[in-house]
């Protein structure tokens, strides 16, 4: 499953759009913007990373997310 198939779930698409619109957001800011539970957001971010739709970058104490 790649590309649009990975974004077929509305929640996952929302997470991707937020990261795409604001590159470099950290986890808690994405969580605030989506209103998702931390575990749910972690699952969706890991899924998007697995299918190469977002990349993860360490920035000091923050982990930042970027769309690919």
N, CA, C, O and CB atoms as a CASP TS submission, in Angstrom:
PFRMAT TS
TARGET T0000
AUTHOR 0000-0000-0000
METHOD Language model
MODEL 1
PARENT N/A
ATOM      1  N   UNK     1       0.860  -1.185   0.000  1.00  0.00           N
ATOM      2  CA  UNK     1       0.000   0.000   0.000  1.00  0.00           C
ATOM      3  C   UNK     1       0.897   1.235   0.000  1.00  0.00           C
ATOM      4  O   UNK     1       1.721   1.413   0.898  1.00  0.00           O
ATOM      5  CB  UNK     1      -0.974   0.005   1.239  1.00  0.00           C
ATOM      6  N   UNK     2       0.735   2.071  -0.995  1.00  0.00           N
ATOM      7  CA  UNK     2       1.523   3.295  -1.066  1.00  0.00           C
ATOM      8  C   UNK     2       0.653   4.449  -1.502  1.00  0.00           C
ATOM      9  O   UNK     2      -0.469   4.259  -1.972  1.00  0.00           O
ATOM     10  CB  UNK     2       2.704   3.131  -2.022  1.00  0.00           C
ATOM     11  N   UNK     3       1.185   5.651  -1.341  1.00  0.00           N
ATOM     12  CA  UNK     3       0.500   6.842  -1.834  1.00  0.00           C
ATOM     13  C   UNK     3      -0.881   7.025  -1.270  1.00  0.00           C
ATOM     14  O   UNK     3      -1.079   7.014  -0.055  1.00  0.00           O
ATOM     15  CB  UNK     3       0.415   6.798  -3.305  1.00  0.00           C
ATOM     16  N   UNK     4      -1.850   7.196  -2.168  1.00  0.00           N
ATOM     17  CA  UNK     4      -3.205   7.522  -1.736  1.00  0.00           C
ATOM     18  C   UNK     4      -3.857   6.403  -0.937  1.00  0.00           C
ATOM     19  O   UNK     4      -4.728   6.670  -0.110  1.00  0.00           O
ATOM     20  CB  UNK     4      -4.057   7.846  -2.930  1.00  0.00           C
ATOM     21  N   UNK     5      -3.451   5.147  -1.166  1.00  0.00           N
ATOM     22  CA  UNK     5      -4.005   4.041  -0.375  1.00  0.00           C
ATOM     23  C   UNK     5      -3.670   4.218   1.103  1.00  0.00           C
ATOM     24  O   UNK     5      -4.496   3.936   1.972  1.00  0.00           O
ATOM     25  CB  UNK     5      -3.467   2.686  -0.883  1.00  0.00           C
ATOM     26  N   UNK     6      -2.465   4.682   1.380  1.00  0.00           N
ATOM     27  CA  UNK     6      -2.051   4.892   2.769  1.00  0.00           C
ATOM     28  C   UNK     6      -2.820   6.043   3.414  1.00  0.00           C
ATOM     29  O   UNK     6      -2.889   6.136   4.639  1.00  0.00           O
ATOM     30  CB  UNK     6      -0.547   5.165   2.837  1.00  0.00           C
ATOM     31  N   UNK     7      -3.397   6.917   2.593  1.00  0.00           N
ATOM     32  CA  UNK     7      -4.152   8.066   3.104  1.00  0.00           C
ATOM     33  C   UNK     7      -5.660   7.842   3.018  1.00  0.00           C
ATOM     34  O   UNK     7      -6.435   8.787   3.165  1.00  0.00           O
ATOM     35  CB  UNK     7      -3.775   9.326   2.332  1.00  0.00           C
ATOM     36  N   UNK     8      -6.081   6.598   2.781  1.00  0.00           N
ATOM     37  CA  UNK     8      -7.504   6.320   2.615  1.00  0.00           C
ATOM     38  C   UNK     8      -8.295   6.518   3.914  1.00  0.00           C
ATOM     39  O   UNK     8      -9.503   6.751   3.868  1.00  0.00           O
ATOM     40  CB  UNK     8      -7.693   4.901   2.111  1.00  0.00           C
ATOM     41  N   UNK     9      -7.643   6.432   5.044  1.00  0.00           N
ATOM     42  CA  UNK     9      -8.293   6.658   6.328  1.00  0.00           C
ATOM     43  C   UNK     9      -8.295   8.158   6.629  1.00  0.00           C
ATOM     44  O   UNK     9      -7.249   8.805   6.580  1.00  0.00           O
ATOM     45  CB  UNK     9      -7.578   5.864   7.463  1.00  0.00           C
ATOM     46  N   UNK    10      -9.458   8.702   6.934  1.00  0.00           N
ATOM     47  CA  UNK    10      -9.627  10.141   7.133  1.00  0.00           C
ATOM     48  C   UNK    10      -8.680  10.692   8.203  1.00  0.00           C
ATOM     49  O   UNK    10      -8.081  11.750   8.009  1.00  0.00           O
ATOM     50  CB  UNK    10     -11.070  10.444   7.515  1.00  0.00           C
ATOM     51  N   UNK    11      -8.541   9.994   9.320  1.00  0.00           N
ATOM     52  CA  UNK    11      -7.672  10.460  10.396  1.00  0.00           C
ATOM     53  C   UNK    11      -6.227  10.555   9.923  1.00  0.00           C
ATOM     54  O   UNK    11      -5.538  11.533  10.210  1.00  0.00           O
ATOM     55  CB  UNK    11      -7.773   9.527  11.609  1.00  0.00           C
ATOM     56  N   UNK    12      -5.770   9.539   9.198  1.00  0.00           N
ATOM     57  CA  UNK    12      -4.396   9.534   8.702  1.00  0.00           C
ATOM     58  C   UNK    12      -4.194  10.647   7.685  1.00  0.00           C
ATOM     59  O   UNK    12      -3.144  11.288   7.666  1.00  0.00           O
ATOM     60  CB  UNK    12      -4.049   8.173   8.079  1.00  0.00           C
ATOM     61  N   UNK    13      -5.172  10.875   6.855  1.00  0.00           N
ATOM     62  CA  UNK    13      -5.102  11.959   5.875  1.00  0.00           C
ATOM     63  C   UNK    13      -5.003  13.314   6.584  1.00  0.00           C
ATOM     64  O   UNK    13      -4.247  14.184   6.154  1.00  0.00           O
ATOM     65  CB  UNK    13      -6.337  11.928   4.943  1.00  0.00           C
ATOM     66  N   UNK    14      -5.753  13.489   7.651  1.00  0.00           N
ATOM     67  CA  UNK    14      -5.716  14.728   8.422  1.00  0.00           C
ATOM     68  C   UNK    14      -4.325  14.960   9.011  1.00  0.00           C
ATOM     69  O   UNK    14      -3.793  16.068   8.936  1.00  0.00           O
ATOM     70  CB  UNK    14      -6.767  14.695   9.540  1.00  0.00           C
ATOM     71  N   UNK    15      -3.745  13.924   9.591  1.00  0.00           N
ATOM     72  CA  UNK    15      -2.394  14.038  10.156  1.00  0.00           C
ATOM     73  C   UNK    15      -1.412  14.431   9.059  1.00  0.00           C
ATOM     74  O   UNK    15      -0.591  15.328   9.249  1.00  0.00           O
ATOM     75  CB  UNK    15      -1.955  12.703  10.827  1.00  0.00           C
ATOM     76  N   UNK    16      -1.494  13.764   7.917  1.00  0.00           N
ATOM     77  CA  UNK    16      -0.584  14.064   6.809  1.00  0.00           C
ATOM     78  C   UNK    16      -0.739  15.509   6.337  1.00  0.00           C
ATOM     79  O   UNK    16       0.256  16.196   6.109  1.00  0.00           O
ATOM     80  CB  UNK    16      -0.834  13.103   5.643  1.00  0.00           C
ATOM     81  N   UNK    17      -1.971  15.969   6.189  1.00  0.00           N
ATOM     82  CA  UNK    17      -2.209  17.338   5.712  1.00  0.00           C
ATOM     83  C   UNK    17      -1.656  18.375   6.684  1.00  0.00           C
ATOM     84  O   UNK    17      -1.132  19.403   6.255  1.00  0.00           O
ATOM     85  CB  UNK    17      -3.707  17.574   5.502  1.00  0.00           C
ATOM     86  N   UNK    18      -1.765  18.121   7.973  1.00  0.00           N
ATOM     87  CA  UNK    18      -1.230  19.046   8.974  1.00  0.00           C
ATOM     88  C   UNK    18       0.297  19.109   8.871  1.00  0.00           C
ATOM     89  O   UNK    18       0.877  20.194   8.915  1.00  0.00           O
ATOM     90  CB  UNK    18      -1.658  18.614  10.402  1.00  0.00           C
ATOM     91  N   UNK    19       0.938  17.964   8.736  1.00  0.00           N
ATOM     92  CA  UNK    19       2.401  17.930   8.605  1.00  0.00           C
ATOM     93  C   UNK    19       2.823  18.585   7.294  1.00  0.00           C
ATOM     94  O   UNK    19       3.804  19.327   7.255  1.00  0.00           O
ATOM     95  CB  UNK    19       2.928  16.471   8.673  1.00  0.00           C
ATOM     96  N   UNK    20       2.091  18.315   6.231  1.00  0.00           N
ATOM     97  CA  UNK    20       2.418  18.881   4.920  1.00  0.00           C
ATOM     98  C   UNK    20       2.274  20.405   4.919  1.00  0.00           C
ATOM     99  O   UNK    20       3.084  21.104   4.311  1.00  0.00           O
ATOM    100  CB  UNK    20       1.518  18.267   3.839  1.00  0.00           C
ATOM    101  N   UNK    21       1.253  20.917   5.593  1.00  0.00           N
ATOM    102  CA  UNK    21       0.988  22.358   5.618  1.00  0.00           C
ATOM    103  C   UNK    21       1.957  23.117   6.520  1.00  0.00           C
ATOM    104  O   UNK    21       2.216  24.300   6.302  1.00  0.00           O
ATOM    105  CB  UNK    21      -0.433  22.613   6.074  1.00  0.00           C
ATOM    106  N   UNK    22       2.491  22.437   7.533  1.00  0.00           N
ATOM    107  CA  UNK    22       3.397  23.085   8.496  1.00  0.00           C
ATOM    108  C   UNK    22       4.606  22.203   8.752  1.00  0.00           C
ATOM    109  O   UNK    22       4.695  21.582   9.811  1.00  0.00           O
ATOM    110  CB  UNK    22       2.667  23.387   9.826  1.00  0.00           C
ATOM    111  N   UNK    23       5.535  22.134   7.813  1.00  0.00           N
ATOM    112  CA  UNK    23       6.711  21.271   7.978  1.00  0.00           C
ATOM    113  C   UNK    23       7.489  21.610   9.245  1.00  0.00           C
ATOM    114  O   UNK    23       7.658  22.777   9.597  1.00  0.00           O
ATOM    115  CB  UNK    23       7.629  21.391   6.763  1.00  0.00           C
ATOM    116  N   UNK    24       7.955  20.565   9.920  1.00  0.00           N
ATOM    117  CA  UNK    24       8.786  20.764  11.098  1.00  0.00           C
ATOM    118  C   UNK    24       8.023  20.796  12.411  1.00  0.00           C
ATOM    119  O   UNK    24       8.607  21.076  13.457  1.00  0.00           O
ATOM    120  CB  UNK    24       9.540  22.019  10.954  1.00  0.00           C
ATOM    121  N   UNK    25       6.735  20.514  12.372  1.00  0.00           N
ATOM    122  CA  UNK    25       5.981  20.477  13.629  1.00  0.00           C
ATOM    123  C   UNK    25       6.500  19.364  14.518  1.00  0.00           C
ATOM    124  O   UNK    25       6.997  18.349  14.029  1.00  0.00           O
ATOM    125  CB  UNK    25       4.476  20.287  13.363  1.00  0.00           C
ATOM    126  N   UNK    26       6.384  19.554  15.819  1.00  0.00           N
ATOM    127  CA  UNK    26       6.746  18.486  16.734  1.00  0.00           C
ATOM    128  C   UNK    26       5.482  17.740  17.151  1.00  0.00           C
ATOM    129  O   UNK    26       4.364  18.206  16.929  1.00  0.00           O
ATOM    130  CB  UNK    26       7.497  19.045  17.971  1.00  0.00           C
ATOM    131  N   UNK    27       5.683  16.587  17.753  1.00  0.00           N
ATOM    132  CA  UNK    27       4.598  15.662  18.059  1.00  0.00           C
ATOM    133  C   UNK    27       3.455  16.305  18.827  1.00  0.00           C
ATOM    134  O   UNK    27       2.293  16.164  18.447  1.00  0.00           O
ATOM    135  CB  UNK    27       5.128  14.507  18.840  1.00  0.00           C
ATOM    136  N   UNK    28       3.773  17.001  19.894  1.00  0.00           N
ATOM    137  CA  UNK    28       2.710  17.574  20.737  1.00  0.00           C
ATOM    138  C   UNK    28       1.895  18.619  19.985  1.00  0.00           C
ATOM    139  O   UNK    28       0.694  18.744  20.224  1.00  0.00           O
ATOM    140  CB  UNK    28       3.311  18.199  21.997  1.00  0.00           C
ATOM    141  N   UNK    29       2.513  19.362  19.094  1.00  0.00           N
ATOM    142  CA  UNK    29       1.759  20.347  18.320  1.00  0.00           C
ATOM    143  C   UNK    29       0.824  19.641  17.336  1.00  0.00           C
ATOM    144  O   UNK    29      -0.311  20.075  17.143  1.00  0.00           O
ATOM    145  CB  UNK    29       2.720  21.298  17.566  1.00  0.00           C
ATOM    146  N   UNK    30       1.285  18.578  16.727  1.00  0.00           N
ATOM    147  CA  UNK    30       0.393  17.802  15.851  1.00  0.00           C
ATOM    148  C   UNK    30      -0.756  17.241  16.674  1.00  0.00           C
ATOM    149  O   UNK    30      -1.904  17.234  16.231  1.00  0.00           O
ATOM    150  CB  UNK    30       1.168  16.649  15.136  1.00  0.00           C
ATOM    151  N   UNK    31      -0.442  16.773  17.869  1.00  0.00           N
ATOM    152  CA  UNK    31      -1.479  16.228  18.756  1.00  0.00           C
ATOM    153  C   UNK    31      -2.499  17.299  19.124  1.00  0.00           C
ATOM    154  O   UNK    31      -3.699  17.025  19.146  1.00  0.00           O
ATOM    155  CB  UNK    31      -0.847  15.645  20.032  1.00  0.00           C
ATOM    156  N   UNK    32      -2.046  18.493  19.407  1.00  0.00           N
ATOM    157  CA  UNK    32      -2.971  19.589  19.745  1.00  0.00           C
ATOM    158  C   UNK    32      -3.865  19.932  18.558  1.00  0.00           C
ATOM    159  O   UNK    32      -5.065  20.153  18.720  1.00  0.00           O
ATOM    160  CB  UNK    32      -2.188  20.841  20.192  1.00  0.00           C
ATOM    161  N   UNK    33      -3.274  19.974  17.368  1.00  0.00           N
ATOM    162  CA  UNK    33      -4.043  20.348  16.178  1.00  0.00           C
ATOM    163  C   UNK    33      -5.046  19.284  15.752  1.00  0.00           C
ATOM    164  O   UNK    33      -6.102  19.609  15.209  1.00  0.00           O
ATOM    165  CB  UNK    33      -3.106  20.632  15.037  1.00  0.00           C
ATOM    166  N   UNK    34      -4.725  18.018  15.996  1.00  0.00           N
ATOM    167  CA  UNK    34      -5.636  16.952  15.585  1.00  0.00           C
ATOM    168  C   UNK    34      -6.638  16.588  16.675  1.00  0.00           C
ATOM    169  O   UNK    34      -7.752  16.152  16.384  1.00  0.00           O
ATOM    170  CB  UNK    34      -4.848  15.725  15.191  1.00  0.00           C
ATOM    171  N   UNK    35      -6.238  16.766  17.921  1.00  0.00           N
ATOM    172  CA  UNK    35      -7.100  16.355  19.027  1.00  0.00           C
ATOM    173  C   UNK    35      -7.084  14.852  19.260  1.00  0.00           C
ATOM    174  O   UNK    35      -7.906  14.334  20.015  1.00  0.00           O
ATOM    175  CB  UNK    35      -8.511  16.807  18.769  1.00  0.00           C
ATOM    176  N   UNK    36      -6.156  14.144  18.619  1.00  0.00           N
ATOM    177  CA  UNK    36      -6.059  12.698  18.780  1.00  0.00           C
ATOM    178  C   UNK    36      -5.387  12.342  20.094  1.00  0.00           C
ATOM    179  O   UNK    36      -4.597  13.114  20.636  1.00  0.00           O
ATOM    180  CB  UNK    36      -5.293  12.080  17.615  1.00  0.00           C
ATOM    181  N   UNK    37      -5.711  11.168  20.591  1.00  0.00           N
ATOM    182  CA  UNK    37      -4.999  10.634  21.753  1.00  0.00           C
ATOM    183  C   UNK    37      -3.554  10.373  21.337  1.00  0.00           C
ATOM    184  O   UNK    37      -3.279  10.101  20.168  1.00  0.00           O
ATOM    185  CB  UNK    37      -5.683   9.322  22.296  1.00  0.00           C
ATOM    186  N   UNK    38      -2.649  10.453  22.279  1.00  0.00           N
ATOM    187  CA  UNK    38      -1.227  10.309  21.991  1.00  0.00           C
ATOM    188  C   UNK    38      -0.925   8.969  21.315  1.00  0.00           C
ATOM    189  O   UNK    38      -0.191   8.933  20.327  1.00  0.00           O
ATOM    190  CB  UNK    38      -0.414  10.443  23.279  1.00  0.00           C
ATOM    191  N   UNK    39      -1.472   7.882  21.825  1.00  0.00           N
ATOM    192  CA  UNK    39      -1.229   6.559  21.241  1.00  0.00           C
ATOM    193  C   UNK    39      -1.755   6.450  19.822  1.00  0.00           C
ATOM    194  O   UNK    39      -1.106   5.859  18.958  1.00  0.00           O
ATOM    195  CB  UNK    39      -1.865   5.487  22.098  1.00  0.00           C
ATOM    196  N   UNK    40      -2.911   7.010  19.581  1.00  0.00           N
ATOM    197  CA  UNK    40      -3.495   6.990  18.237  1.00  0.00           C
ATOM    198  C   UNK    40      -2.644   7.788  17.259  1.00  0.00           C
ATOM    199  O   UNK    40      -2.386   7.340  16.142  1.00  0.00           O
ATOM    200  CB  UNK    40      -4.925   7.546  18.264  1.00  0.00           C
ATOM    201  N   UNK    41      -2.213   8.964  17.678  1.00  0.00           N
ATOM    202  CA  UNK    41      -1.370   9.785  16.817  1.00  0.00           C
ATOM    203  C   UNK    41      -0.043   9.085  16.537  1.00  0.00           C
ATOM    204  O   UNK    41       0.437   9.103  15.403  1.00  0.00           O
ATOM    205  CB  UNK    41      -1.124  11.157  17.458  1.00  0.00           C
ATOM    206  N   UNK    42       0.548   8.477  17.547  1.00  0.00           N
ATOM    207  CA  UNK    42       1.806   7.755  17.356  1.00  0.00           C
ATOM    208  C   UNK    42       1.640   6.653  16.321  1.00  0.00           C
ATOM    209  O   UNK    42       2.505   6.475  15.463  1.00  0.00           O
ATOM    210  CB  UNK    42       2.299   7.164  18.686  1.00  0.00           C
ATOM    211  N   UNK    43       0.551   5.920  16.388  1.00  0.00           N
ATOM    212  CA  UNK    43       0.271   4.857  15.423  1.00  0.00           C
ATOM    213  C   UNK    43       0.217   5.417  13.998  1.00  0.00           C
ATOM    214  O   UNK    43       0.855   4.876  13.095  1.00  0.00           O
ATOM    215  CB  UNK    43      -1.055   4.153  15.770  1.00  0.00           C
ATOM    216  N   UNK    44      -0.538   6.490  13.798  1.00  0.00           N
ATOM    217  CA  UNK    44      -0.700   7.052  12.461  1.00  0.00           C
ATOM    218  C   UNK    44       0.603   7.652  11.924  1.00  0.00           C
ATOM    219  O   UNK    44       0.893   7.537  10.733  1.00  0.00           O
ATOM    220  CB  UNK    44      -1.788   8.113  12.476  1.00  0.00           C
ATOM    221  N   UNK    45       1.378   8.282  12.788  1.00  0.00           N
ATOM    222  CA  UNK    45       2.666   8.837  12.358  1.00  0.00           C
ATOM    223  C   UNK    45       3.613   7.712  11.952  1.00  0.00           C
ATOM    224  O   UNK    45       4.287   7.811  10.926  1.00  0.00           O
ATOM    225  CB  UNK    45       3.297   9.692  13.484  1.00  0.00           C
ATOM    226  N   UNK    46       3.671   6.650  12.744  1.00  0.00           N
ATOM    227  CA  UNK    46       4.524   5.517  12.397  1.00  0.00           C
ATOM    228  C   UNK    46       4.092   4.887  11.077  1.00  0.00           C
ATOM    229  O   UNK    46       4.934   4.476  10.279  1.00  0.00           O
ATOM    230  CB  UNK    46       4.498   4.471  13.512  1.00  0.00           C
ATOM    231  N   UNK    47       2.799   4.810  10.849  1.00  0.00           N
ATOM    232  CA  UNK    47       2.268   4.268   9.597  1.00  0.00           C
ATOM    233  C   UNK    47       2.686   5.136   8.417  1.00  0.00           C
ATOM    234  O   UNK    47       3.151   4.620   7.400  1.00  0.00           O
ATOM    235  CB  UNK    47       0.735   4.161   9.661  1.00  0.00           C
ATOM    236  N   UNK    48       2.525   6.445   8.545  1.00  0.00           N
ATOM    237  CA  UNK    48       2.908   7.367   7.471  1.00  0.00           C
ATOM    238  C   UNK    48       4.409   7.312   7.202  1.00  0.00           C
ATOM    239  O   UNK    48       4.845   7.416   6.056  1.00  0.00           O
ATOM    240  CB  UNK    48       2.492   8.800   7.825  1.00  0.00           C
ATOM    241  N   UNK    49       5.193   7.149   8.259  1.00  0.00           N
ATOM    242  CA  UNK    49       6.642   7.033   8.086  1.00  0.00           C
ATOM    243  C   UNK    49       6.990   5.714   7.393  1.00  0.00           C
ATOM    244  O   UNK    49       7.845   5.686   6.508  1.00  0.00           O
ATOM    245  CB  UNK    49       7.363   7.131   9.454  1.00  0.00           C
ATOM    246  N   UNK    50       6.344   4.644   7.784  1.00  0.00           N
ATOM    247  CA  UNK    50       6.595   3.332   7.193  1.00  0.00           C
ATOM    248  C   UNK    50       6.361   3.345   5.683  1.00  0.00           C
ATOM    249  O   UNK    50       7.098   2.703   4.935  1.00  0.00           O
ATOM    250  CB  UNK    50       5.704   2.278   7.851  1.00  0.00           C
ATOM    251  N   UNK    51       5.347   4.067   5.239  1.00  0.00           N
ATOM    252  CA  UNK    51       5.026   4.136   3.812  1.00  0.00           C
ATOM    253  C   UNK    51       5.634   5.355   3.128  1.00  0.00           C
ATOM    254  O   UNK    51       5.209   5.753   2.044  1.00  0.00           O
ATOM    255  CB  UNK    51       3.528   4.150   3.625  1.00  0.00           C
ATOM    256  N   UNK    52       6.636   5.939   3.780  1.00  0.00           N
ATOM    257  CA  UNK    52       7.456   7.010   3.205  1.00  0.00           C
ATOM    258  C   UNK    52       6.653   8.231   2.765  1.00  0.00           C
ATOM    259  O   UNK    52       6.924   8.822   1.719  1.00  0.00           O
ATOM    260  CB  UNK    52       8.222   6.478   2.032  1.00  0.00           C
ATOM    261  N   UNK    53       5.663   8.599   3.575  1.00  0.00           N
ATOM    262  CA  UNK    53       4.896   9.814   3.307  1.00  0.00           C
ATOM    263  C   UNK    53       5.361  10.969   4.172  1.00  0.00           C
ATOM    264  O   UNK    53       5.185  12.134   3.816  1.00  0.00           O
ATOM    265  CB  UNK    53       3.415   9.565   3.531  1.00  0.00           C
ATOM    266  N   UNK    54       5.956  10.641   5.316  1.00  0.00           N
ATOM    267  CA  UNK    54       6.563  11.664   6.159  1.00  0.00           C
ATOM    268  C   UNK    54       7.940  11.173   6.587  1.00  0.00           C
ATOM    269  O   UNK    54       8.216   9.973   6.585  1.00  0.00           O
ATOM    270  CB  UNK    54       5.668  11.985   7.401  1.00  0.00           C
ATOM    271  N   UNK    55       8.799  12.123   6.954  1.00  0.00           N
ATOM    272  CA  UNK    55      10.092  11.758   7.516  1.00  0.00           C
ATOM    273  C   UNK    55      10.194  12.372   8.903  1.00  0.00           C
ATOM    274  O   UNK    55       9.562  13.383   9.210  1.00  0.00           O
ATOM    275  CB  UNK    55      11.267  12.231   6.601  1.00  0.00           C
ATOM    276  N   UNK    56      10.999  11.737   9.721  1.00  0.00           N
ATOM    277  CA  UNK    56      11.171  12.128  11.112  1.00  0.00           C
ATOM    278  C   UNK    56      12.602  12.602  11.295  1.00  0.00           C
ATOM    279  O   UNK    56      13.546  11.966  10.826  1.00  0.00           O
ATOM    280  CB  UNK    56      10.837  10.952  12.083  1.00  0.00           C
ATOM    281  N   UNK    57      12.752  13.735  11.989  1.00  0.00           N
ATOM    282  CA  UNK    57      14.085  14.292  12.208  1.00  0.00           C
ATOM    283  C   UNK    57      14.203  14.760  13.647  1.00  0.00           C
ATOM    284  O   UNK    57      13.331  15.469  14.150  1.00  0.00           O
ATOM    285  CB  UNK    57      14.370  15.458  11.230  1.00  0.00           C
ATOM    286  N   UNK    58      15.286  14.360  14.311  1.00  0.00           N
ATOM    287  CA  UNK    58      15.551  14.809  15.681  1.00  0.00           C
ATOM    288  C   UNK    58      16.105  16.223  15.658  1.00  0.00           C
ATOM    289  O   UNK    58      16.981  16.543  14.855  1.00  0.00           O
ATOM    290  CB  UNK    58      16.538  13.855  16.398  1.00  0.00           C
ATOM    291  N   UNK    59      15.591  17.070  16.543  1.00  0.00           N
ATOM    292  CA  UNK    59      16.044  18.455  16.671  1.00  0.00           C
ATOM    293  C   UNK    59      16.142  18.755  18.165  1.00  0.00           C
ATOM    294  O   UNK    59      15.203  19.264  18.776  1.00  0.00           O
ATOM    295  CB  UNK    59      15.067  19.467  15.935  1.00  0.00           C
ATOM    296  N   UNK    60      17.297  18.427  18.733  1.00  0.00           N
ATOM    297  CA  UNK    60      17.442  18.588  20.176  1.00  0.00           C
ATOM    298  C   UNK    60      16.483  17.663  20.902  1.00  0.00           C
ATOM    299  O   UNK    60      16.491  16.453  20.676  1.00  0.00           O
ATOM    300  CB  UNK    60      17.197  20.047  20.591  1.00  0.00           C
ATOM    301  N   UNK    61      15.660  18.226  21.770  1.00  0.00           N
ATOM    302  CA  UNK    61      14.716  17.394  22.520  1.00  0.00           C
ATOM    303  C   UNK    61      13.427  17.132  21.741  1.00  0.00           C
ATOM    304  O   UNK    61      12.591  16.348  22.189  1.00  0.00           O
ATOM    305  CB  UNK    61      14.385  18.056  23.848  1.00  0.00           C
ATOM    306  N   UNK    62      13.254  17.766  20.598  1.00  0.00           N
ATOM    307  CA  UNK    62      12.053  17.584  19.800  1.00  0.00           C
ATOM    308  C   UNK    62      12.290  16.628  18.634  1.00  0.00           C
ATOM    309  O   UNK    62      13.388  16.547  18.084  1.00  0.00           O
ATOM    310  CB  UNK    62      11.564  18.924  19.284  1.00  0.00           C
ATOM    311  N   UNK    63      11.250  15.923  18.281  1.00  0.00           N
ATOM    312  CA  UNK    63      11.239  15.146  17.056  1.00  0.00           C
ATOM    313  C   UNK    63      10.327  15.902  16.111  1.00  0.00           C
ATOM    314  O   UNK    63       9.166  16.156  16.433  1.00  0.00           O
ATOM    315  CB  UNK    63      10.758  13.651  17.289  1.00  0.00           C
ATOM    316  N   UNK    64      10.839  16.261  14.956  1.00  0.00           N
ATOM    317  CA  UNK    64      10.075  17.045  14.000  1.00  0.00           C
ATOM    318  C   UNK    64       9.673  16.185  12.813  1.00  0.00           C
ATOM    319  O   UNK    64      10.356  15.226  12.453  1.00  0.00           O
ATOM    320  CB  UNK    64      10.880  18.260  13.532  1.00  0.00           C
ATOM    321  N   UNK    65       8.544  16.556  12.215  1.00  0.00           N
ATOM    322  CA  UNK    65       7.962  15.763  11.135  1.00  0.00           C
ATOM    323  C   UNK    65       7.820  16.597   9.884  1.00  0.00           C
ATOM    324  O   UNK    65       7.438  17.767   9.932  1.00  0.00           O
ATOM    325  CB  UNK    65       6.605  15.196  11.548  1.00  0.00           C
ATOM    326  N   UNK    66       8.138  15.968   8.747  1.00  0.00           N
ATOM    327  CA  UNK    66       8.092  16.640   7.438  1.00  0.00           C
ATOM    328  C   UNK    66       7.434  15.699   6.436  1.00  0.00           C
ATOM    329  O   UNK    66       7.624  14.485   6.507  1.00  0.00           O
ATOM    330  CB  UNK    66       9.532  17.056   6.954  1.00  0.00           C
ATOM    331  N   UNK    67       6.671  16.246   5.515  1.00  0.00           N
ATOM    332  CA  UNK    67       6.135  15.419   4.431  1.00  0.00           C
ATOM    333  C   UNK    67       7.226  15.206   3.405  1.00  0.00           C
ATOM    334  O   UNK    67       8.150  16.011   3.293  1.00  0.00           O
ATOM    335  CB  UNK    67       4.880  16.074   3.776  1.00  0.00           C
ATOM    336  N   UNK    68       7.118  14.129   2.663  1.00  0.00           N
ATOM    337  CA  UNK    68       8.120  13.797   1.647  1.00  0.00           C
ATOM    338  C   UNK    68       7.512  14.104   0.277  1.00  0.00           C
ATOM    339  O   UNK    68       8.167  13.906  -0.746  1.00  0.00           O
ATOM    340  CB  UNK    68       8.571  12.284   1.748  1.00  0.00           C
TER
END
